[in-house]
């Protein structure tokens, strides 16, 4: 299929031929997309595409032809109008999204790695862990709470024993006793009665 010269298409476009409008759009679309792409930054590309801008400008052109009586005497006049309309549409879209783009902070590589890390606790896991910690503190005798807090921070058993003047076996016994209390406290009430 051969496309008629733009001058012929422009004349058909003036007469309201929809097929001519489609052919003119197909002819100009790659050029107008380049006009937009030159101005699109990486951050703007997340908000809209060059084709969105071109189609929006083209819609305005067709509306002007059909309802406002716009007419172009030459192909150069149409080309200049389309470039200007496309740039103006780009500026409008940029202004719509500017505040949001300026507020956005890109995610650092470290933060992305942390989010993607397998096994990272979910918010529900964190809430559950905090609830478990509170239950452990409630069940623990006051004299052992500091030992429990240090163990939570990762202090090794021999270091805990030395710090509190206890044998390592005594520290294990205290922690096992607490675990047993926690397990018994977690059982349903009807199991306690048996």
C-alpha positions in Angstrom: 0.0 0.0 0.0 1.4 3.4 -1.0 0.7 6.5 1.1 -0.3 9.5 -0.9 1.9 12.6 -0.6 1.3 14.7 2.5 -0.1 17.5 0.4 -2.9 15.2 -0.9 -3.5 13.9 2.6 -3.7 17.4 3.9 -6.4 18.2 1.3 -8.4 15.1 2.3 -7.9 16.0 6.0 -9.4 19.4 5.3 -12.5 17.7 3.8 -12.9 15.5 6.9 -11.6 12.2 5.6 -11.0 9.9 8.6 -8.8 7.6 6.6 -6.6 10.5 5.6 -6.4 11.5 9.3 -5.2 8.0 10.2 -2.5 8.1 7.4 -1.3 11.6 8.5 -1.1 10.4 12.1 0.9 7.3 11.0 3.2 9.5 9.0 3.9 12.0 11.8 3.8 9.8 14.9 7.4 8.6 14.9 8.7 12.1 14.4 6.5 13.6 17.2 7.5 10.8 19.6 11.1 11.8 19.0 10.2 15.4 19.9 8.8 14.1 23.2 11.5 11.6 24.0 14.2 14.3 23.8 12.6 16.0 26.8 11.6 12.9 28.8 13.9 12.2 31.8 14.0 8.8 33.4 11.8 10.0 36.3 9.2 11.4 33.8 9.1 8.0 32.0 7.6 6.5 35.1 4.7 8.8 34.8 3.8 8.9 31.1 4.9 7.7 27.7 5.8 9.6 24.6 2.9 8.0 22.7 0.4 9.3 25.4 1.6 12.8 24.6 1.4 12.4 20.8 -2.0 10.8 20.9 -3.3 13.6 23.2 -2.0 16.3 20.9 -3.5 14.5 17.9 -6.9 14.3 19.6 -6.8 18.0 20.0 -5.9 18.5 16.3 -8.8 16.3 15.2 -11.2 18.2 17.5 -9.9 21.5 16.1 -10.4 20.3 12.5 -13.9 19.0 13.1 -15.3 21.6 15.5 -13.2 24.7 15.5 -12.6 25.0 11.8 -8.8 24.8 11.9 -7.1 24.7 8.5 -3.5 24.4 7.4 -2.4 25.8 4.1 0.8 23.8 3.8 2.4 20.7 5.1 5.1 22.8 6.8 2.3 24.8 8.6 0.8 21.5 9.8 4.2 20.1 10.9 5.0 23.3 12.9 1.6 23.2 14.5 1.9 19.5 15.5 5.4 20.0 17.0 4.2 23.1 19.0 1.0 21.2 20.1 3.0 18.2 21.2 5.5 20.3 23.1 2.7 22.2 24.8 1.0 18.9 25.7 4.3 17.6 27.2 4.6 20.8 29.3 1.1 20.4 30.6 1.8 16.8 31.6 5.1 17.8 33.2 3.4 20.4 35.3 0.7 17.9 36.4 3.4 15.5 37.7 6.1 18.0 38.7 5.3 18.2 42.4 5.1 14.4 42.8 8.3 13.9 41.0 10.1 16.5 43.1 8.9 14.8 46.3 9.9 11.3 45.2 13.1 9.9 46.6 14.8 7.2 44.6 15.2 3.9 46.5 18.9 3.3 47.2 20.6 0.0 46.2 21.0 -0.9 49.9 17.3 -0.3 50.6 16.3 -2.4 47.5 18.6 -5.2 48.7 17.0 -5.1 52.1 13.5 -5.3 50.7 14.4 -8.1 48.4 16.3 -10.1 51.0 14.6 -13.5 51.4 13.4 -14.3 54.9 13.0 -10.6 55.9 10.3 -10.5 58.6 6.9 -9.3 57.5 5.1 -6.5 59.4 2.9 -9.2 60.9 6.0 -11.2 62.0 7.4 -8.1 63.7 4.1 -7.5 65.6 4.0 -11.2 66.6 7.6 -11.1 67.8 6.9 -8.0 69.9 3.8 -9.6 71.4 5.8 -12.7 72.3 8.5 -10.6 73.9 6.0 -8.8 76.0 4.5 -12.2 77.1 8.0 -13.4 78.0 8.7 -10.4 80.1 5.3 -10.8 81.9 6.1 -14.5 82.7 9.7 -13.8 83.7 10.6 -13.1 87.4 11.9 -9.5 87.8 15.4 -10.7 88.8 15.8 -12.5 85.5 14.5 -9.8 83.1 17.9 -8.2 82.5 19.4 -11.6 81.7 16.5 -12.2 79.2 17.0 -8.7 77.6 20.7 -9.3 77.1 20.1 -12.8 75.6 17.6 -11.2 73.2 20.4 -8.8 72.1 22.5 -11.9 71.3 24.9 -12.1 74.3 26.4 -15.6 74.5 25.5 -17.9 77.4 29.1 -18.0 78.8 29.2 -14.1 78.8 25.8 -14.0 80.5 27.0 -16.5 83.2 30.1 -14.4 83.9 28.2 -11.2 84.0 25.6 -12.5 86.5 28.0 -14.7 88.5 26.2 -17.9 87.5 27.2 -21.2 86.0 26.4 -21.6 82.3 24.0 -24.5 83.2 22.1 -22.2 85.6 21.6 -19.7 82.8 20.3 -22.5 80.5 18.0 -23.7 83.4 16.6 -20.1 83.8 15.9 -19.8 80.0 14.4 -23.4 79.8 12.2 -22.6 82.8 10.9 -19.5 81.0 10.3 -21.4 77.8 8.3 -24.0 79.7 6.2 -21.3 81.4 5.6 -19.7 78.0 4.6 -23.1 76.4 2.2 -23.8 79.3 0.8 -20.3 79.1 0.1 -20.8 75.4 -2.0 -24.0 75.9 -5.7 -23.8 75.6 -7.5 -23.6 79.0 -9.1 -27.0 78.7 -5.6 -28.7 78.5 -4.6 -27.1 81.8 -7.6 -28.8 83.6 -6.6 -32.3 82.5 
